[in-house]
């Protein structure tokens, strides 16, 4: 997730969602470990800074859309 330009909040939300789908906390911790490991090693991201900004804004926009458009 770090290599794709996600920030820590997107990493937490994505990891949590993935863990819920798998009904296990292990993927959550592995995802966080991978994110912080890549961050601390200063691994080179696979996307440019402009694309990172776009990816983050796109993901946040879609998350807010899903939260706002929930029918209860």
CHARMM-style PDB file with segment names, atoms N, HN, CA, C and O in Angstrom:
ATOM      1  N   UNK     1       0.819  -1.186   0.000  1.00  0.00      PROA
ATOM      2  CA  UNK     1       0.000   0.000   0.000  1.00  0.00      PROA
ATOM      3  C   UNK     1       0.866   1.255   0.000  1.00  0.00      PROA
ATOM      4  O   UNK     1       0.507   2.264  -0.607  1.00  0.00      PROA
ATOM      5  N   UNK     2       1.994   1.191   0.674  1.00  0.00      PROA
ATOM      6  HN  UNK     2       2.286   0.371   1.167  1.00  0.00      PROA
ATOM      7  CA  UNK     2       2.909   2.329   0.665  1.00  0.00      PROA
ATOM      8  C   UNK     2       3.429   2.564  -0.742  1.00  0.00      PROA
ATOM      9  O   UNK     2       3.553   3.709  -1.178  1.00  0.00      PROA
ATOM     10  N   UNK     3       3.730   1.498  -1.447  1.00  0.00      PROA
ATOM     11  HN  UNK     3       3.630   0.568  -1.093  1.00  0.00      PROA
ATOM     12  CA  UNK     3       4.285   1.619  -2.793  1.00  0.00      PROA
ATOM     13  C   UNK     3       3.285   2.207  -3.782  1.00  0.00      PROA
ATOM     14  O   UNK     3       3.676   2.764  -4.807  1.00  0.00      PROA
ATOM     15  N   UNK     4       1.999   2.084  -3.477  1.00  0.00      PROA
ATOM     16  HN  UNK     4       1.681   1.632  -2.644  1.00  0.00      PROA
ATOM     17  CA  UNK     4       0.959   2.645  -4.332  1.00  0.00      PROA
ATOM     18  C   UNK     4       0.616   4.083  -3.962  1.00  0.00      PROA
ATOM     19  O   UNK     4      -0.221   4.705  -4.616  1.00  0.00      PROA
ATOM     20  N   UNK     5       1.252   4.619  -2.924  1.00  0.00      PROA
ATOM     21  HN  UNK     5       1.932   4.114  -2.392  1.00  0.00      PROA
ATOM     22  CA  UNK     5       1.041   6.008  -2.561  1.00  0.00      PROA
ATOM     23  C   UNK     5      -0.044   6.238  -1.538  1.00  0.00      PROA
ATOM     24  O   UNK     5      -0.452   7.378  -1.317  1.00  0.00      PROA
ATOM     25  N   UNK     6      -0.528   5.167  -0.899  1.00  0.00      PROA
ATOM     26  HN  UNK     6      -0.197   4.240  -1.078  1.00  0.00      PROA
ATOM     27  CA  UNK     6      -1.563   5.336   0.129  1.00  0.00      PROA
ATOM     28  C   UNK     6      -0.969   6.031   1.343  1.00  0.00      PROA
ATOM     29  O   UNK     6       0.223   5.904   1.622  1.00  0.00      PROA
ATOM     30  N   UNK     7      -1.806   6.766   2.060  1.00  0.00      PROA
ATOM     31  HN  UNK     7      -2.774   6.870   1.833  1.00  0.00      PROA
ATOM     32  CA  UNK     7      -1.366   7.312   3.336  1.00  0.00      PROA
ATOM     33  C   UNK     7      -1.770   6.330   4.434  1.00  0.00      PROA
ATOM     34  O   UNK     7      -2.394   5.306   4.158  1.00  0.00      PROA
ATOM     35  N   UNK     8      -1.411   6.647   5.676  1.00  0.00      PROA
ATOM     36  HN  UNK     8      -0.904   7.479   5.899  1.00  0.00      PROA
ATOM     37  CA  UNK     8      -1.627   5.698   6.769  1.00  0.00      PROA
ATOM     38  C   UNK     8      -3.116   5.435   7.016  1.00  0.00      PROA
ATOM     39  O   UNK     8      -3.495   4.312   7.350  1.00  0.00      PROA
ATOM     40  N   UNK     9      -3.956   6.453   6.855  1.00  0.00      PROA
ATOM     41  HN  UNK     9      -3.648   7.364   6.583  1.00  0.00      PROA
ATOM     42  CA  UNK     9      -5.390   6.254   7.073  1.00  0.00      PROA
ATOM     43  C   UNK     9      -5.974   5.291   6.050  1.00  0.00      PROA
ATOM     44  O   UNK     9      -6.750   4.405   6.407  1.00  0.00      PROA
ATOM     45  N   UNK    10      -5.614   5.453   4.792  1.00  0.00      PROA
ATOM     46  HN  UNK    10      -4.984   6.173   4.501  1.00  0.00      PROA
ATOM     47  CA  UNK    10      -6.089   4.521   3.770  1.00  0.00      PROA
ATOM     48  C   UNK    10      -5.573   3.113   4.029  1.00  0.00      PROA
ATOM     49  O   UNK    10      -6.280   2.133   3.797  1.00  0.00      PROA
ATOM     50  N   UNK    11      -4.347   3.017   4.508  1.00  0.00      PROA
ATOM     51  HN  UNK    11      -3.772   3.813   4.697  1.00  0.00      PROA
ATOM     52  CA  UNK    11      -3.782   1.715   4.832  1.00  0.00      PROA
ATOM     53  C   UNK    11      -4.575   1.047   5.948  1.00  0.00      PROA
ATOM     54  O   UNK    11      -4.903  -0.136   5.859  1.00  0.00      PROA
ATOM     55  N   UNK    12      -4.878   1.796   6.988  1.00  0.00      PROA
ATOM     56  HN  UNK    12      -4.611   2.757   7.061  1.00  0.00      PROA
ATOM     57  CA  UNK    12      -5.641   1.248   8.113  1.00  0.00      PROA
ATOM     58  C   UNK    12      -7.030   0.797   7.668  1.00  0.00      PROA
ATOM     59  O   UNK    12      -7.469  -0.300   8.013  1.00  0.00      PROA
ATOM     60  N   UNK    13      -7.710   1.631   6.913  1.00  0.00      PROA
ATOM     61  HN  UNK    13      -7.354   2.522   6.633  1.00  0.00      PROA
ATOM     62  CA  UNK    13      -9.069   1.295   6.467  1.00  0.00      PROA
ATOM     63  C   UNK    13      -9.047   0.091   5.534  1.00  0.00      PROA
ATOM     64  O   UNK    13      -9.853  -0.827   5.687  1.00  0.00      PROA
ATOM     65  N   UNK    14      -8.138   0.088   4.577  1.00  0.00      PROA
ATOM     66  HN  UNK    14      -7.483   0.834   4.453  1.00  0.00      PROA
ATOM     67  CA  UNK    14      -8.047  -1.036   3.645  1.00  0.00      PROA
ATOM     68  C   UNK    14      -7.664  -2.338   4.327  1.00  0.00      PROA
ATOM     69  O   UNK    14      -8.196  -3.399   3.999  1.00  0.00      PROA
ATOM     70  N   UNK    15      -6.742  -2.257   5.273  1.00  0.00      PROA
ATOM     71  HN  UNK    15      -6.309  -1.395   5.540  1.00  0.00      PROA
ATOM     72  CA  UNK    15      -6.321  -3.455   6.003  1.00  0.00      PROA
ATOM     73  C   UNK    15      -7.451  -3.998   6.858  1.00  0.00      PROA
ATOM     74  O   UNK    15      -7.663  -5.209   6.934  1.00  0.00      PROA
ATOM     75  N   UNK    16      -8.178  -3.088   7.503  1.00  0.00      PROA
ATOM     76  HN  UNK    16      -8.006  -2.105   7.442  1.00  0.00      PROA
ATOM     77  CA  UNK    16      -9.303  -3.499   8.339  1.00  0.00      PROA
ATOM     78  C   UNK    16     -10.396  -4.155   7.496  1.00  0.00      PROA
ATOM     79  O   UNK    16     -10.944  -5.190   7.877  1.00  0.00      PROA
ATOM     80  N   UNK    17     -10.710  -3.551   6.353  1.00  0.00      PROA
ATOM     81  HN  UNK    17     -10.265  -2.710   6.043  1.00  0.00      PROA
ATOM     82  CA  UNK    17     -11.727  -4.106   5.462  1.00  0.00      PROA
ATOM     83  C   UNK    17     -11.319  -5.489   4.952  1.00  0.00      PROA
ATOM     84  O   UNK    17     -12.138  -6.406   4.899  1.00  0.00      PROA
ATOM     85  N   UNK    18     -10.058  -5.626   4.581  1.00  0.00      PROA
ATOM     86  HN  UNK    18      -9.393  -4.881   4.624  1.00  0.00      PROA
ATOM     87  CA  UNK    18      -9.559  -6.914   4.110  1.00  0.00      PROA
ATOM     88  C   UNK    18      -9.631  -7.970   5.210  1.00  0.00      PROA
ATOM     89  O   UNK    18      -9.961  -9.126   4.943  1.00  0.00      PROA
ATOM     90  N   UNK    19      -9.323  -7.577   6.444  1.00  0.00      PROA
ATOM     91  HN  UNK    19      -9.055  -6.638   6.661  1.00  0.00      PROA
ATOM     92  CA  UNK    19      -9.378  -8.509   7.573  1.00  0.00      PROA
ATOM     93  C   UNK    19     -10.799  -8.957   7.860  1.00  0.00      PROA
ATOM     94  O   UNK    19     -11.036 -10.118   8.192  1.00  0.00      PROA
ATOM     95  N   UNK    20     -11.744  -8.037   7.732  1.00  0.00      PROA
ATOM     96  HN  UNK    20     -11.552  -7.093   7.462  1.00  0.00      PROA
ATOM     97  CA  UNK    20     -13.146  -8.396   7.957  1.00  0.00      PROA
ATOM     98  C   UNK    20     -13.610  -9.396   6.908  1.00  0.00      PROA
ATOM     99  O   UNK    20     -14.305 -10.360   7.228  1.00  0.00      PROA
ATOM    100  N   UNK    21     -13.226  -9.169   5.659  1.00  0.00      PROA
ATOM    101  HN  UNK    21     -12.661  -8.386   5.399  1.00  0.00      PROA
ATOM    102  CA  UNK    21     -13.614 -10.100   4.595  1.00  0.00      PROA
ATOM    103  C   UNK    21     -13.043 -11.496   4.835  1.00  0.00      PROA
ATOM    104  O   UNK    21     -13.693 -12.498   4.537  1.00  0.00      PROA
ATOM    105  N   UNK    22     -11.822 -11.557   5.374  1.00  0.00      PROA
ATOM    106  HN  UNK    22     -11.294 -10.744   5.616  1.00  0.00      PROA
ATOM    107  CA  UNK    22     -11.177 -12.849   5.626  1.00  0.00      PROA
ATOM    108  C   UNK    22     -11.477 -13.406   7.011  1.00  0.00      PROA
ATOM    109  O   UNK    22     -11.031 -14.504   7.346  1.00  0.00      PROA
ATOM    110  N   UNK    23     -12.218 -12.671   7.809  1.00  0.00      PROA
ATOM    111  HN  UNK    23     -12.580 -11.780   7.537  1.00  0.00      PROA
ATOM    112  CA  UNK    23     -12.584 -13.057   9.164  1.00  0.00      PROA
ATOM    113  C   UNK    23     -11.341 -13.454   9.967  1.00  0.00      PROA
ATOM    114  O   UNK    23     -11.315 -14.494  10.625  1.00  0.00      PROA
ATOM    115  N   UNK    24     -10.320 -12.607   9.897  1.00  0.00      PROA
ATOM    116  HN  UNK    24     -10.342 -11.763   9.363  1.00  0.00      PROA
ATOM    117  CA  UNK    24      -9.079 -12.853  10.613  1.00  0.00      PROA
ATOM    118  C   UNK    24      -8.340 -11.538  10.797  1.00  0.00      PROA
ATOM    119  O   UNK    24      -8.387 -10.671   9.924  1.00  0.00      PROA
ATOM    120  N   UNK    25      -7.666 -11.383  11.915  1.00  0.00      PROA
ATOM    121  HN  UNK    25      -7.627 -12.087  12.624  1.00  0.00      PROA
ATOM    122  CA  UNK    25      -6.877 -10.181  12.162  1.00  0.00      PROA
ATOM    123  C   UNK    25      -5.460 -10.284  11.610  1.00  0.00      PROA
ATOM    124  O   UNK    25      -4.750  -9.281  11.536  1.00  0.00      PROA
ATOM    125  N   UNK    26      -5.050 -11.467  11.228  1.00  0.00      PROA
ATOM    126  HN  UNK    26      -5.627 -12.282  11.288  1.00  0.00      PROA
ATOM    127  CA  UNK    26      -3.685 -11.667  10.735  1.00  0.00      PROA
ATOM    128  C   UNK    26      -3.396 -10.813   9.499  1.00  0.00      PROA
ATOM    129  O   UNK    26      -2.337 -10.187   9.444  1.00  0.00      PROA
ATOM    130  N   UNK    27      -4.295 -10.759   8.500  1.00  0.00      PROA
ATOM    131  HN  UNK    27      -5.155 -11.267   8.545  1.00  0.00      PROA
ATOM    132  CA  UNK    27      -4.005  -9.894   7.339  1.00  0.00      PROA
ATOM    133  C   UNK    27      -3.876  -8.417   7.722  1.00  0.00      PROA
ATOM    134  O   UNK    27      -3.108  -7.684   7.099  1.00  0.00      PROA
ATOM    135  N   UNK    28      -4.610  -7.980   8.729  1.00  0.00      PROA
ATOM    136  HN  UNK    28      -5.233  -8.575   9.236  1.00  0.00      PROA
ATOM    137  CA  UNK    28      -4.525  -6.597   9.188  1.00  0.00      PROA
ATOM    138  C   UNK    28      -3.113  -6.279   9.657  1.00  0.00      PROA
ATOM    139  O   UNK    28      -2.526  -5.273   9.257  1.00  0.00      PROA
ATOM    140  N   UNK    29      -2.579  -7.141  10.503  1.00  0.00      PROA
ATOM    141  HN  UNK    29      -3.056  -7.958  10.828  1.00  0.00      PROA
ATOM    142  CA  UNK    29      -1.239  -6.897  11.036  1.00  0.00      PROA
ATOM    143  C   UNK    29      -0.153  -7.060   9.978  1.00  0.00      PROA
ATOM    144  O   UNK    29       0.833  -6.323   9.986  1.00  0.00      PROA
ATOM    145  N   UNK    30      -0.323  -8.015   9.069  1.00  0.00      PROA
ATOM    146  HN  UNK    30      -1.124  -8.613   9.062  1.00  0.00      PROA
ATOM    147  CA  UNK    30       0.647  -8.177   7.984  1.00  0.00      PROA
ATOM    148  C   UNK    30       0.653  -6.958   7.058  1.00  0.00      PROA
ATOM    149  O   UNK    30       1.712  -6.520   6.608  1.00  0.00      PROA
ATOM    150  N   UNK    31      -0.522  -6.421   6.778  1.00  0.00      PROA
ATOM    151  HN  UNK    31      -1.382  -6.777   7.144  1.00  0.00      PROA
ATOM    152  CA  UNK    31      -0.598  -5.234   5.926  1.00  0.00      PROA
ATOM    153  C   UNK    31       0.082  -4.041   6.588  1.00  0.00      PROA
ATOM    154  O   UNK    31       0.835  -3.311   5.944  1.00  0.00      PROA
ATOM    155  N   UNK    32      -0.187  -3.850   7.869  1.00  0.00      PROA
ATOM    156  HN  UNK    32      -0.799  -4.443   8.392  1.00  0.00      PROA
ATOM    157  CA  UNK    32       0.448  -2.745   8.586  1.00  0.00      PROA
ATOM    158  C   UNK    32       1.957  -2.940   8.671  1.00  0.00      PROA
ATOM    159  O   UNK    32       2.722  -1.987   8.522  1.00  0.00      PROA
ATOM    160  N   UNK    33       2.374  -4.157   8.906  1.00  0.00      PROA
ATOM    161  HN  UNK    33       1.752  -4.931   9.027  1.00  0.00      PROA
ATOM    162  CA  UNK    33       3.806  -4.439   8.958  1.00  0.00      PROA
ATOM    163  C   UNK    33       4.464  -4.121   7.610  1.00  0.00      PROA
ATOM    164  O   UNK    33       5.527  -3.502   7.565  1.00  0.00      PROA
ATOM    165  N   UNK    34       3.832  -4.543   6.525  1.00  0.00      PROA
ATOM    166  HN  UNK    34       2.968  -5.046   6.561  1.00  0.00      PROA
ATOM    167  CA  UNK    34       4.370  -4.277   5.193  1.00  0.00      PROA
ATOM    168  C   UNK    34       4.425  -2.791   4.890  1.00  0.00      PROA
ATOM    169  O   UNK    34       5.398  -2.311   4.307  1.00  0.00      PROA
ATOM    170  N   UNK    35       3.390  -2.061   5.280  1.00  0.00      PROA
ATOM    171  HN  UNK    35       2.600  -2.452   5.753  1.00  0.00      PROA
ATOM    172  CA  UNK    35       3.365  -0.621   5.031  1.00  0.00      PROA
ATOM    173  C   UNK    35       4.494   0.069   5.778  1.00  0.00      PROA
ATOM    174  O   UNK    35       5.252   0.838   5.188  1.00  0.00      PROA
ATOM    175  N   UNK    36       4.612  -0.203   7.083  1.00  0.00      PROA
ATOM    176  HN  UNK    36       3.997  -0.829   7.563  1.00  0.00      PROA
ATOM    177  CA  UNK    36       5.633   0.477   7.874  1.00  0.00      PROA
ATOM    178  C   UNK    36       7.041   0.001   7.536  1.00  0.00      PROA
ATOM    179  O   UNK    36       8.005   0.756   7.663  1.00  0.00      PROA
ATOM    180  N   UNK    37       7.156  -1.234   7.112  1.00  0.00      PROA
ATOM    181  HN  UNK    37       6.373  -1.848   7.008  1.00  0.00      PROA
ATOM    182  CA  UNK    37       8.457  -1.741   6.687  1.00  0.00      PROA
ATOM    183  C   UNK    37       8.922  -1.002   5.428  1.00  0.00      PROA
ATOM    184  O   UNK    37      10.071  -0.568   5.351  1.00  0.00      PROA
ATOM    185  N   UNK    38       8.045  -0.863   4.457  1.00  0.00      PROA
ATOM    186  HN  UNK    38       7.111  -1.216   4.519  1.00  0.00      PROA
ATOM    187  CA  UNK    38       8.390  -0.139   3.229  1.00  0.00      PROA
ATOM    188  C   UNK    38       8.647   1.332   3.525  1.00  0.00      PROA
ATOM    189  O   UNK    38       9.548   1.937   2.944  1.00  0.00      PROA
ATOM    190  N   UNK    39       7.859   1.908   4.426  1.00  0.00      PROA
ATOM    191  HN  UNK    39       7.127   1.417   4.899  1.00  0.00      PROA
ATOM    192  CA  UNK    39       8.037   3.315   4.791  1.00  0.00      PROA
ATOM    193  C   UNK    39       9.377   3.545   5.484  1.00  0.00      PROA
ATOM    194  O   UNK    39      10.084   4.506   5.179  1.00  0.00      PROA
ATOM    195  N   UNK    40       9.722   2.658   6.419  1.00  0.00      PROA
ATOM    196  HN  UNK    40       9.148   1.878   6.667  1.00  0.00      PROA
ATOM    197  CA  UNK    40      10.970   2.848   7.164  1.00  0.00      PROA
ATOM    198  C   UNK    40      12.198   2.584   6.292  1.00  0.00      PROA
ATOM    199  O   UNK    40      13.249   3.189   6.502  1.00  0.00      PROA
ATOM    200  N   UNK    41      12.069   1.685   5.317  1.00  0.00      PROA
ATOM    201  HN  UNK    41      11.215   1.194   5.147  1.00  0.00      PROA
ATOM    202  CA  UNK    41      13.178   1.407   4.398  1.00  0.00      PROA
ATOM    203  C   UNK    41      13.263   2.430   3.274  1.00  0.00      PROA
ATOM    204  O   UNK    41      14.196   2.405   2.471  1.00  0.00      PROA
ATOM    205  N   UNK    42      12.287   3.328   3.220  1.00  0.00      PROA
ATOM    206  HN  UNK    42      11.529   3.348   3.872  1.00  0.00      PROA
ATOM    207  CA  UNK    42      12.220   4.340   2.159  1.00  0.00      PROA
ATOM    208  C   UNK    42      12.231   3.686   0.777  1.00  0.00      PROA
ATOM    209  O   UNK    42      12.913   4.135  -0.144  1.00  0.00      PROA
ATOM    210  N   UNK    43      11.442   2.600   0.665  1.00  0.00      PROA
ATOM    211  HN  UNK    43      10.887   2.235   1.413  1.00  0.00      PROA
ATOM    212  CA  UNK    43      11.337   1.925  -0.630  1.00  0.00      PROA
ATOM    213  C   UNK    43      10.785   2.882  -1.674  1.00  0.00      PROA
ATOM    214  O   UNK    43       9.966   3.750  -1.371  1.00  0.00      PROA
ATOM    215  N   UNK    44      11.240   2.714  -2.889  1.00  0.00      PROA
ATOM    216  HN  UNK    44      11.906   2.009  -3.135  1.00  0.00      PROA
ATOM    217  CA  UNK    44      10.786   3.580  -3.971  1.00  0.00      PROA
ATOM    218  C   UNK    44       9.354   3.208  -4.350  1.00  0.00      PROA
ATOM    219  O   UNK    44       9.038   2.040  -4.581  1.00  0.00      PROA
ATOM    220  N   UNK    45       8.507   4.214  -4.408  1.00  0.00      PROA
ATOM    221  HN  UNK    45       8.763   5.162  -4.220  1.00  0.00      PROA
ATOM    222  CA  UNK    45       7.112   3.978  -4.788  1.00  0.00      PROA
ATOM    223  C   UNK    45       7.037   3.638  -6.263  1.00  0.00      PROA
ATOM    224  O   UNK    45       7.870   4.073  -7.058  1.00  0.00      PROA
ATOM    225  N   UNK    46       6.027   2.853  -6.621  1.00  0.00      PROA
ATOM    226  HN  UNK    46       5.350   2.499  -5.975  1.00  0.00      PROA
ATOM    227  CA  UNK    46       5.892   2.429  -8.015  1.00  0.00      PROA
ATOM    228  C   UNK    46       5.057   3.411  -8.828  1.00  0.00      PROA
ATOM    229  O   UNK    46       4.856   3.217 -10.027  1.00  0.00      PROA
ATOM    230  N   UNK    47       4.571   4.471  -8.172  1.00  0.00      PROA
ATOM    231  HN  UNK    47       4.734   4.628  -7.198  1.00  0.00      PROA
ATOM    232  CA  UNK    47       3.802   5.497  -8.866  1.00  0.00      PROA
ATOM    233  C   UNK    47       4.442   6.859  -8.614  1.00  0.00      PROA
ATOM    234  O   UNK    47       5.161   7.037  -7.631  1.00  0.00      PROA
ATOM    235  N   UNK    48       4.184   7.806  -9.488  1.00  0.00      PROA
ATOM    236  HN  UNK    48       3.600   7.661 -10.286  1.00  0.00      PROA
ATOM    237  CA  UNK    48       4.725   9.155  -9.325  1.00  0.00      PROA
ATOM    238  C   UNK    48       3.949   9.897  -8.233  1.00  0.00      PROA
ATOM    239  O   UNK    48       2.903   9.428  -7.784  1.00  0.00      PROA
ATOM    240  N   UNK    49       4.456  11.036  -7.813  1.00  0.00      PROA
ATOM    241  HN  UNK    49       5.306  11.417  -8.178  1.00  0.00      PROA
ATOM    242  CA  UNK    49       3.779  11.822  -6.789  1.00  0.00      PROA
ATOM    243  C   UNK    49       2.408  12.299  -7.252  1.00  0.00      PROA
ATOM    244  O   UNK    49       1.455  12.305  -6.474  1.00  0.00      PROA
ATOM    245  N   UNK    50       2.308  12.695  -8.508  1.00  0.00      PROA
ATOM    246  HN  UNK    50       3.082  12.690  -9.141  1.00  0.00      PROA
ATOM    247  CA  UNK    50       1.013  13.139  -9.033  1.00  0.00      PROA
ATOM    248  C   UNK    50       0.010  11.993  -9.052  1.00  0.00      PROA
ATOM    249  O   UNK    50      -1.157  12.187  -8.714  1.00  0.00      PROA
ATOM    250  N   UNK    51       0.449  10.813  -9.439  1.00  0.00      PROA
ATOM    251  HN  UNK    51       1.398  10.656  -9.713  1.00  0.00      PROA
ATOM    252  CA  UNK    51      -0.444   9.664  -9.459  1.00  0.00      PROA
ATOM    253  C   UNK    51      -0.816   9.248  -8.036  1.00  0.00      PROA
ATOM    254  O   UNK    51      -1.941   8.810  -7.795  1.00  0.00      PROA
ATOM    255  N   UNK    52       0.116   9.379  -7.094  1.00  0.00      PROA
ATOM    256  HN  UNK    52       1.030   9.735  -7.289  1.00  0.00      PROA
ATOM    257  CA  UNK    52      -0.187   9.082  -5.693  1.00  0.00      PROA
ATOM    258  C   UNK    52      -1.299   9.978  -5.167  1.00  0.00      PROA
ATOM    259  O   UNK    52      -2.216   9.512  -4.490  1.00  0.00      PROA
ATOM    260  N   UNK    53      -1.212  11.256  -5.479  1.00  0.00      PROA
ATOM    261  HN  UNK    53      -0.467  11.635  -6.029  1.00  0.00      PROA
ATOM    262  CA  UNK    53      -2.259  12.197  -5.059  1.00  0.00      PROA
ATOM    263  C   UNK    53      -3.593  11.838  -5.673  1.00  0.00      PROA
ATOM    264  O   UNK    53      -4.628  11.890  -5.008  1.00  0.00      PROA
ATOM    265  N   UNK    54      -3.566  11.471  -6.949  1.00  0.00      PROA
ATOM    266  HN  UNK    54      -2.725  11.429  -7.488  1.00  0.00      PROA
ATOM    267  CA  UNK    54      -4.802  11.081  -7.619  1.00  0.00      PROA
ATOM    268  C   UNK    54      -5.401   9.830  -6.986  1.00  0.00      PROA
ATOM    269  O   UNK    54      -6.605   9.778  -6.735  1.00  0.00      PROA
ATOM    270  N   UNK    55      -4.574   8.830  -6.726  1.00  0.00      PROA
ATOM    271  HN  UNK    55      -3.596   8.872  -6.930  1.00  0.00      PROA
ATOM    272  CA  UNK    55      -5.054   7.575  -6.134  1.00  0.00      PROA
ATOM    273  C   UNK    55      -5.687   7.841  -4.773  1.00  0.00      PROA
ATOM    274  O   UNK    55      -6.769   7.332  -4.482  1.00  0.00      PROA
ATOM    275  N   UNK    56      -5.017   8.635  -3.938  1.00  0.00      PROA
ATOM    276  HN  UNK    56      -4.137   9.048  -4.174  1.00  0.00      PROA
ATOM    277  CA  UNK    56      -5.566   8.946  -2.614  1.00  0.00      PROA
ATOM    278  C   UNK    56      -6.897   9.688  -2.717  1.00  0.00      PROA
ATOM    279  O   UNK    56      -7.858   9.338  -2.032  1.00  0.00      PROA
ATOM    280  N   UNK    57      -6.953  10.704  -3.564  1.00  0.00      PROA
ATOM    281  HN  UNK    57      -6.172  10.988  -4.120  1.00  0.00      PROA
ATOM    282  CA  UNK    57      -8.204  11.465  -3.676  1.00  0.00      PROA
ATOM    283  C   UNK    57      -9.322  10.593  -4.248  1.00  0.00      PROA
ATOM    284  O   UNK    57     -10.475  10.705  -3.830  1.00  0.00      PROA
ATOM    285  N   UNK    58      -8.987   9.738  -5.192  1.00  0.00      PROA
ATOM    286  HN  UNK    58      -8.051   9.647  -5.532  1.00  0.00      PROA
ATOM    287  CA  UNK    58      -9.980   8.836  -5.785  1.00  0.00      PROA
ATOM    288  C   UNK    58     -10.528   7.866  -4.741  1.00  0.00      PROA
ATOM    289  O   UNK    58     -11.737   7.648  -4.662  1.00  0.00      PROA
ATOM    290  N   UNK    59      -9.639   7.287  -3.946  1.00  0.00      PROA
ATOM    291  HN  UNK    59      -8.657   7.464  -4.010  1.00  0.00      PROA
ATOM    292  CA  UNK    59     -10.061   6.331  -2.913  1.00  0.00      PROA
ATOM    293  C   UNK    59     -10.914   7.007  -1.841  1.00  0.00      PROA
ATOM    294  O   UNK    59     -11.941   6.465  -1.432  1.00  0.00      PROA
ATOM    295  N   UNK    60     -10.492   8.189  -1.384  1.00  0.00      PROA
ATOM    296  HN  UNK    60      -9.658   8.629  -1.716  1.00  0.00      PROA
ATOM    297  CA  UNK    60     -11.273   8.916  -0.381  1.00  0.00      PROA
ATOM    298  C   UNK    60     -12.642   9.315  -0.932  1.00  0.00      PROA
ATOM    299  O   UNK    60     -13.655   9.183  -0.246  1.00  0.00      PROA
ATOM    300  N   UNK    61     -12.667   9.800  -2.168  1.00  0.00      PROA
ATOM    301  HN  UNK    61     -11.844   9.907  -2.726  1.00  0.00      PROA
ATOM    302  CA  UNK    61     -13.936  10.220  -2.774  1.00  0.00      PROA
ATOM    303  C   UNK    61     -14.908   9.046  -2.841  1.00  0.00      PROA
ATOM    304  O   UNK    61     -16.085   9.201  -2.519  1.00  0.00      PROA
ATOM    305  N   UNK    62     -14.431   7.882  -3.254  1.00  0.00      PROA
ATOM    306  HN  UNK    62     -13.474   7.756  -3.516  1.00  0.00      PROA
ATOM    307  CA  UNK    62     -15.300   6.711  -3.344  1.00  0.00      PROA
ATOM    308  C   UNK    62     -15.734   6.209  -1.976  1.00  0.00      PROA
ATOM    309  O   UNK    62     -16.856   5.728  -1.819  1.00  0.00      PROA
ATOM    310  N   UNK    63     -14.847   6.316  -0.976  1.00  0.00      PROA
ATOM    311  HN  UNK    63     -13.935   6.706  -1.104  1.00  0.00      PROA
ATOM    312  CA  UNK    63     -15.242   5.912   0.379  1.00  0.00      PROA
ATOM    313  C   UNK    63     -16.354   6.803   0.908  1.00  0.00      PROA
ATOM    314  O   UNK    63     -17.349   6.318   1.446  1.00  0.00      PROA
ATOM    315  N   UNK    64     -16.179   8.109   0.752  1.00  0.00      PROA
ATOM    316  HN  UNK    64     -15.370   8.503   0.315  1.00  0.00      PROA
ATOM    317  CA  UNK    64     -17.199   9.039   1.247  1.00  0.00      PROA
ATOM    318  C   UNK    64     -18.517   8.859   0.507  1.00  0.00      PROA
ATOM    319  O   UNK    64     -19.589   8.989   1.099  1.00  0.00      PROA
ATOM    320  N   UNK    65     -18.438   8.563  -0.776  1.00  0.00      PROA
ATOM    321  HN  UNK    65     -17.567   8.458  -1.257  1.00  0.00      PROA
ATOM    322  CA  UNK    65     -19.646   8.312  -1.554  1.00  0.00      PROA
ATOM    323  C   UNK    65     -20.399   7.112  -0.987  1.00  0.00      PROA
ATOM    324  O   UNK    65     -21.621   7.156  -0.843  1.00  0.00      PROA
ATOM    325  N   UNK    66     -19.680   6.051  -0.668  1.00  0.00      PROA
ATOM    326  HN  UNK    66     -18.688   6.015  -0.785  1.00  0.00      PROA
ATOM    327  CA  UNK    66     -20.329   4.854  -0.132  1.00  0.00      PROA
ATOM    328  C   UNK    66     -20.921   5.102   1.243  1.00  0.00      PROA
ATOM    329  O   UNK    66     -21.993   4.586   1.561  1.00  0.00      PROA
ATOM    330  N   UNK    67     -20.241   5.881   2.054  1.00  0.00      PROA
ATOM    331  HN  UNK    67     -19.370   6.301   1.797  1.00  0.00      PROA
ATOM    332  CA  UNK    67     -20.734   6.169   3.405  1.00  0.00      PROA
ATOM    333  C   UNK    67     -21.978   7.059   3.343  1.00  0.00      PROA
ATOM    334  O   UNK    67     -22.948   6.826   4.064  1.00  0.00      PROA
ATOM    335  N   UNK    68     -21.946   8.067   2.489  1.00  0.00      PROA
ATOM    336  HN  UNK    68     -21.158   8.257   1.903  1.00  0.00      PROA
ATOM    337  CA  UNK    68     -23.052   9.011   2.401  1.00  0.00      PROA
ATOM    338  C   UNK    68     -24.285   8.379   1.753  1.00  0.00      PROA
ATOM    339  O   UNK    68     -25.406   8.685   2.158  1.00  0.00      PROA
ATOM    340  N   UNK    69     -24.109   7.519   0.773  1.00  0.00      PROA
ATOM    341  HN  UNK    69     -23.198   7.270   0.444  1.00  0.00      PROA
ATOM    342  CA  UNK    69     -25.214   6.944   0.031  1.00  0.00      PROA
ATOM    343  C   UNK    69     -25.771   5.668   0.640  1.00  0.00      PROA
ATOM    344  O   UNK    69     -26.512   4.946  -0.028  1.00  0.00      PROA
ATOM    345  N   UNK    70     -25.438   5.371   1.882  1.00  0.00      PROA
ATOM    346  HN  UNK    70     -24.836   5.957   2.425  1.00  0.00      PROA
ATOM    347  CA  UNK    70     -25.971   4.172   2.542  1.00  0.00      PROA
ATOM    348  C   UNK    70     -27.463   4.348   2.783  1.00  0.00      PROA
ATOM    349  O   UNK    70     -27.901   5.388   3.276  1.00  0.00      PROA
ATOM    350  N   UNK    71     -28.231   3.342   2.439  1.00  0.00      PROA
ATOM    351  HN  UNK    71     -27.876   2.497   2.039  1.00  0.00      PROA
ATOM    352  CA  UNK    71     -29.665   3.351   2.731  1.00  0.00      PROA
ATOM    353  C   UNK    71     -29.913   2.512   3.968  1.00  0.00      PROA
ATOM    354  O   UNK    71     -29.600   1.322   4.001  1.00  0.00      PROA
ATOM    355  N   UNK    72     -30.478   3.146   4.986  1.00  0.00      PROA
ATOM    356  HN  UNK    72     -30.732   4.112   4.959  1.00  0.00      PROA
ATOM    357  CA  UNK    72     -30.732   2.435   6.235  1.00  0.00      PROA
ATOM    358  C   UNK    72     -32.181   2.158   6.390  1.00  0.00      PROA
ATOM    359  OT1 UNK    72     -32.593   1.564   7.386  1.00  0.00      PROA
TER     360      UNK     72
END
